[in-house]
Amino acid sequence: MAVIGLIREGKKPYDKRVAFSPEQCLEIIEHFPGTRVLVQPSEHRCFTDQQYAELGIELSEDLSICDILFGVKEVPVDELVPGKTYFFFSHTIKKQPYNRNLLRTILAKNITLVDYETLVWENGSRVAGFGRFAGIVGAHEGFVAWGKKTGHYHLTPAWKCANYKEMTNQYKSIDWRPFKIVLTGNGRVAHGCLEVLKKVGITEVTPDEFLNDKFNKPVYAHLVSEDYYAHKDGREWDKADFYRNPESYESTFLPYTSKCDLMMNAVFWNERIPRFFSKEDMKSRDFRIQVIADISCDINGSVPATMKDTSIENPVFGYHPYSESIEEPYQTDTIDIMAVSNLPCELPVDASLAFGDQLLRHVMGELLKKEKSRMIEQATIAKSGVLTPKYLYLSDYVA
């Protein structure tokens, strides 16, 4: 009989999200006979202890009898239970310095770690994630910031709304004045943005129309990589080659900076990929963008003015392009940047329900019904305290 534990989130600031809702815990018990689920009590979770107890889910401070423990964010090293199997976002596979000690401790305590980020299908796309809600909330917060910048309307931030429905119901009462939006990216995050753009009722136009036509209503252009990158030698666009050899490409995004008011950035980026534009470009009188919802939130990344990340309670900072300094937002001479790195936390109930559903449909059967699962094997960073072959490249990181 497998015993599954739902751990209390220990990383501060406390995350309200959870891997499984009370109803989803009940589904696990019903669909996988013989499985027991224990929930560690928490004052911060978006579902209360009472909601779990009312459905007959066991509450227990002690999870030592559990075989598999599910969380969301990184587990504080002093809370890791030796010899257990953990599922959570470890943020270690890129050798992030701030989590080096976490992976060292996992190895020292003979823990098996399965990272949600590495749970992928054969084509490399993620099985479960919060990307959609990062896009949904990021687009909404972009609209919140645009309203504050222009004074044309007021929107309540997502974290002050009870749920997704309450958040989006606000759009019905707004008289939207004409402005132009560029959305970059084509993954789950970008498609979350698209969901909100359609809810708002913004009209989509082609990149060519965006650059050359005039509009008397709000419009957006959805740009993918071939719309804003080109080979330095003028060769035909090759997406696979671009991601293999991004140094051979250059940004062609600059024309959009003179036509766009609000930018929503949802791209995948690494330091080998050219930035959209430079800080020098941002000093130009032709640079029209006033608000950037940098949902990707890569510090000094694709948007060079994203010099820091921001908090849910204080999501926007002003960037002064001439002094290249961080200022108070919403001034006449600032470009205002929303750079919250944990956007899905603003709608924790909706985000948790969607995430738990993905785990139930695609992961729990692999975990509880199969003796061996290729999907889970490939996502296992460490097994019983030893790095697995796929992740041996992390040896120097933990050495």
N, C-alpha and C positions, 0 to 999 in steps of 0.2 A: 504493500500500500504506500503510495507516495503521499508525503505530507508537504504541503506548500505553505509558505509564509509570506505575508504581505508586510514588508518592513515599514517602520515609521521613517519619514524623510528626516535626516539629521543634518544635512548641509544647510548652513545659514547664508542668506535669508531663507527661511523655510519655504519649500515648494508645496503648493496645495494639491498638485496633481498626484495621481495614483495609477498603478498599473491596472487594477481591476476595481470596478464599482461593486457595491453590495450585490446587485442582481447578477453581475458577471461572475462573482465568486460562487453564487448559487448555481449558475450554469456549469461551472467547472465540476462541482460536486455531482450534478445530475448527469452530465454527459460523459464523465469519466468515473464510473462506479469504483468505489474503494479509495478515492482520493479525498484527503482531508485538507481543509483550508483554515489556517490560523491568521488572525489579523492583529498586528501590534497596535495598541491604542495610540491615538494621535490627537492633539488639540488643533493641529494646523491643516489636516486633510480636508478637501472640499466635500467629502462625505463624512458624516459624524460617526463616532463609535456606535451610537444608538441605531443608526440606519443599518449597520452590519448586524448588530445583535438582534434587531427585530426580524431579520430573515434567517435567524438561527446560525449565523456565522460566528465561530468561536473567536473571542478576544483573548489574547494572551500576551503579557509582557515578555515572557520567556519563549523564544522561538528555537531553542536548542534542539528540539525533536524534529524540526523541519529538515527535509532533504534539499529543497530548492527555495530560495528566497528572491522575491521580486521587489524591486524599487524603481525609482525614476532617475534621480540625480546620483552623483558620486556618493558613496557611503564613507563617512568619516572613519579613518583608519582604526580608531579605538573602539568602533562599533562593529567591526568585521568579526564574524564568528568563524573560528578555524574549521577547516575541513568541509565547508558547505559549498553548494553551487549557487552562484548569484547571477541574476539578470539585472543590469542597469546600464545607463550611459556612463562609461568610465572616462571618456575623453582622454585616452592614452595613445591611440593608434597613430597619431601624428607626433608622438613624442612631446606632448605638451609638458613643459617644465613643471607647472604647478601641480601635476598629478603623478610625477615620478615616484614620490613616496607611497602613493596609493598602490601602484602596481608592485612596487617592492614588497609592501606589506601583504598583498594578495599572494605573492609567491612564498613569502616567509610563513604564512599561515596555511599553506597547502590548500588554497581555495581554487575552485573552478569558476572562471569568469566568462560569461556569455554576454557580449556587448550588443545592445539593440542596433547600434550603428552598423555593425558588421553582419547582421541578419539580412541577407540579400537573396534575391532570386538569381537564376542562372544568368540573366542579362545584366546583373549588377545593380538593379534598382532595389531600394529598401523594402523589406517586408512590412515593417511597422515603424512609424515615426510620427512626429508632431509637426512636420513640415507644412501640411495644409493649414493648420491653425496659426502657425507663424505668419503665413501669407495673409490669412484672413484678418488677424489682429494688426499686422503691419500695415496693410492697406487702410484699415480703419483709422489707425493712429496717424497715418499720412493725411487723411482727410481732416482729422481733428486739428492737426498742426496747420493745414492750409486755411481752415476756418479762423484760427487765431491770428494767423499772419495777415489775412485780408480783412478780418472783421465782418465778413459777409454772412456768417452763420455760426452757430455753436453746436458742437457734438459732445456728448458725454463719452469719456474714454471707456474702452472695453472693460477695464478692471472694476469700474463702478457700475457696470450692468450686470444683471442677474445671470444672463445667458446670451447666447448668439442671437436668439430671436429678439430680445429686448434691444440689443445693440443695433441690429439692422432695421428694426422698426422705426428708428429715428430718421432714416433717410427719406421717408415718405413726406415729411413736413418741411423739407428744405427746398427753397427756390434756388436751384443751382445756376450761378452765373457762368458765362463762357470762360473756360480756361483749358489748358492743354497738359495732358499727362503722358509720360513715357513709362512703360513697364518693361524691365529687362529681366530675362531668365525664362526657363521653360520646364522647370521641375515642379515638384509638389508645392513648393513655396509660391512660385509664380502662379500656379493654378489656383491656389488659395486667394491670391490677389485678384485674379480674374473673376472668381466667384463673387467677391465684394463689388468689383466694378460693374458687374451685371446686375447685382442687387440694387445698386445706386441708380442704374439706368444710364450710365455714361456710354456714349456712342463710340464704337471702335472704328478707326480709319486705318488705311494702309500707311506704311512708312512714307511712301511717296506723297500721299495726300497730306499727311501730317506736316511734311516739310514745305509743301508748295501751296496748299489751299488755305483759305480763311473760313472760319466757322463762327456761327452765332449761338453756339451751345457748347457744353463741355465735351471734349473728345479725348480718346487715348489711342496710342499706338503700342501694340505688343511687339517688342523687338526680341529676336533670338540671335544667337552668336554671329550668324552670317550677316546680320543686319548692321553690326557695329565692329566687326573685325574683318581684315583682308590680308592676304599674303603680301609680304613686303616686295616680292618679285612680280606681283600681279597675276600669279597663278590662279586657276579656278578654285573656288572654295571647296575645302575638304574637311569636314567636321572631325573625322577621326584623326587626321593629321594635325589639326589645330590643337586637339587635346594631348597629342603625343609631343608636338613641337611648338608650343605657343610662342616661343621666342622668335619664330619665323614670321609672326603676324604682328600687325599694328592696329591700333584702335582707329575706327572711322566714325566714332560717335560724335565728334565735335559739331557737325551741322545741327544736331538735335538740341545742343545747349542754347542755341539762339532762338529756338521755337517752343521750348518746353517751360512750363511753370512749376509743375510738381513731378518729381522723379521718384518712382518706386523701384528699388533695386533688389532683385531676388536671384542674383546669379550665384553659381558655384565659382569660387575664385581661389587661386593660390598664387604665390609670389612670382611664379614664372609667367603668369598671364598679364598682358599689358593692362594698365589702368584705363578707365574710360576717358579721362582727361587729367590734366596736371593742375597743381595749385596755381601755376602761372596762367593757365587757360581760364581759371576762375576769376582772375583779375580783369579780364576783358570786359569792355562795356557791352559787348554782344552776349555775354553770358547771362541768360535770362532766368535760369532755374532759381527759384526762391526757397523752395522746400524740397528736401531729399529725405524720403523714408528709406533709410538704408537697412532693409530687413536682413540682408546677408550679414551685416555688422562685422566686417573684417577690418580690424583696426589698421589704419594706414594701408588699406587694401584697394579694391576696385574704385572706391570713392576716396581720394586721398585726404579729403577734409574730415573723414571719420577718424578723429584723433583719440576718441575714447568711446566706450559704451556708456549707456545711460540707464537709469532705473525706471521701473514702471511708474513710480510716483512723480518722477521728474524726467520725462522721456526725451526732451528736446534741448539741444544747446545751439547757440548762435555761433556761426563761424564767420569771422571778419576776413574777407579774401585779401585785403591789402596788407594787413598786419599779420595774417596767417595765425590769428589767435582765437581762443575760445572766449565768447562773450555771452551775455544774457540774450536769449532768443527774442524774436519778433521785433527787432529794430529795423529801421529802414535800410541800414547798410549791412545787415547780416544775411547770410544764407543759412537757413535753419535746418538742422539735421536731427532726425529721430533715429536713435541707434540703440534701442532696447534689445538686449541679447537673449532674453527669456520671454519672448512675446506670448507663447502659448499659455503661460501662467496667468494671463489676464482673463482667460475663459477656461478655468481649470476643470469644471464639470464637463463641458462639451468636449474639450480636448481629451480628457481621461476616458470618456465613454468611447470616443472614436479609436483611441489607442488600444484600449482593452478589447474592443471588437476585433481589431486586426490580430492581436495576439490569440484570441479565441479561435478565429477562423483559420489562421495559418500556422501557428506555432505550437499550441498546446497539444494537438494531435501528434505532431512530430516528437514532442517531448515525452508524452505520457503513453503513447501507443506503440511507438517504434523502439526497438532495441538500439538501432543506429540510425541517425538522421544526418544526411550530408549537409543540410542547411544549418543545423545547429553545430555540427563539427566545424564547419567553415567559419562560424561566428564565435567559436571558443578561443579566446586569447590565451588563457592559461588553464591547464588541467591538472588538478591536484598539486598545485604549486609549481608547475613547470610550464614554460612557454611552449605553445604548440608549434609545429613546423612552419605554418603560415606566418606566424608572428615572431619568429626567431630574430627578425631584423630589429626587434626591440631590446635585444640582449645588451647592447652598449648603453641604451637608455636606462636600464635598471642596474647596470654593473656598478 
